[in-house]
Amino acid sequence: MRIDKFLKVSRVIKRRSVAQEACDGGRIELNGKPAKPAKEVKVGDIVKVSFGNRSMSFEVLSVDEHQTKQSAESMYRLIEGEEL
């Protein structure tokens, strides 16, 4: 699954266009490297999202494209920081 779509489906970022802008702006890292919107995400990858002075790091647990609002949070495990 693409990183921009993952961020939207997992509800880390509410809209895919915002996720794409965050990737283009260098605010999303995948396994320690800046991620472009089309970069593929796999189970076990570490993602870091930074907005302003807030950031969060999490491990990808699932890349299922169909999630309900309640199950979206089960797609990742928070490592550091707080929910954005």
ABEGO torsion letter per residue (X at the ends): XBAAAAAAAAGABABAAAAAAAAAAGABBBGGBBBBAABBBBBGBBBBBBBEABBBBBBBABABABBBAAAAAAABBBABEBBX
